[in-house]
Amino acid sequence: MVARSAGRSPVWLVAVWGATRLLLLLFVLKVLAFPGPDVTSDVSVIYRDWYEVLRTGAFPSDDVTWQYPPAAAFAILSPALLPFLAYATAFFVLVCAVDAAVLALLWRAGRGSGRSPRGAWVWVVGVPLLGPTVYARYDLMVTAVAVAALLAAGRHPRVAGALAAVGALLKVWPALVLVGMGRRRPWVAAAVGGAGLAGLFAVTMPGAFAFLTFQRERGVEVESLGALVFHVARHFGWEGGVLLNYGSMEFLGPHVDTVSTVSMGLSAAAFGWLLLWRVRAARSPGPRSPRSRSPEPQPQPQPQPQPPESSESRPPESRPPGSRSSRSPSSRSRFAAHTAADAAFVAVLLFTVTSRVISPQYLVWLVGLAAVCRCFRASRMRVPVALVLAASLVTVLEFPFLFADVVASTPLGIALLAVRNGLLVAAALVGARALWRDTVRRGSAGGRPGASGPGISRAPSADSPATAG
């Protein structure tokens, strides 16, 4: 009873959030020292230099470390909102404010029928697991936009699409939140909004898309899944090494291009799987309650004479085909309310584990999406969310705490990477399987309709309306 009360009380939530975020601020402001290399230099040096260039109305296109879409300028310039503070201090304070805003969104989203406060708790616990790095990058700001897009999808699909477009122009990956949105409105809003904003940047600020070239030329970052090949190979005479390249520590040497190509091929395969899932899920009947799979036959009452009724008062199935509400229930409920969040979480997981780069701050993307998933009681992502939280804890050990071991490919460094990346791969595979089982029915592929098995949707009826856009 006490645990349940704590889970539902905003007082406990705010208290834990306040204590953990105060600790993060003390670390990034260097009141307290965190073991490992200084993680704040990206803000105090690199971001600050970019800030000076962006203030002139141009992008730092001559700096190969600038590898971000044009809307990233908003995040880099944001400390100007607090001119009475030093640049780095203002940045950390703004990130903390955005962190609080995300908590408020998740708490509000977790209230009501079919919802859960666990999503807010995932955010409160998951963010500090990543250590001070999470406040020393602008990725938390990007995550806030993606979280807002997913939470707006039910009632405001056009707003969700516009937010997804802004997020994509901040750091590309938020475009994936559209994957599980069932209607056209968010997609159209994202396309129109994204094209308009991108065009505005292209016309008004030189070098808006120079980042595309720099991203293409990147190598294999030392923390990525593919990097494990070279970490082990160094113990068997591999002739390559680790160098600072395009702003991160990357492997350079023989066969790096091959591993890089394989990584991109796996990303393409992940995209293909998501496309297949989208098509199959869209053709499947809507989710239903497990109790409704094999209904017992009920005796039919004798029809009673009824007075004439208007078209508006008729049940949907008896209205004329041209009326607004003539769509069948299955066509209205192909994607349940939690589907958008689950699909976005799985999509970002797949592209993260297949990427050539898995920087520590990428985990905050997953924590944010995991939190949205856990706002829905019907979400099938319970196990993947737990795996991501475990991976976050291991991440802070490998960076910054023991990053020297990772760069040197010591047995401890390799073990940490293997565990962290293994947890992420497991989360991606388990999540993909759960998403498929939840949304794609065997009957839609030619099997026995209503048969039980891996393709059967098992979403409870409390979350079955198509509120995911």
KAGI-V968089 format. One record per helix or strand of 3 or more residues. SS is the DSSP state (H for helix, E for strand). FROM is the first residue (numbers start at 1). TO is the last residue. Records with the same first field share a line. If there is no record, write none. Layout:
BEGIN
SS = FROM-TO, FROM-TO
END
This chain:
BEGIN
H = 2-8, 10-28, 41-54, 72-82, 87-109, 118-129, 131-135, 139-152, 157-171, 173-178, 184-204, 211-216, 227-236, 256-283, 290-292, 316-318, 329-332, 339-353, 362-374, 382-401, 403-407, 411-439, 442-445, 461-463
E = 241-245, 248-252
END
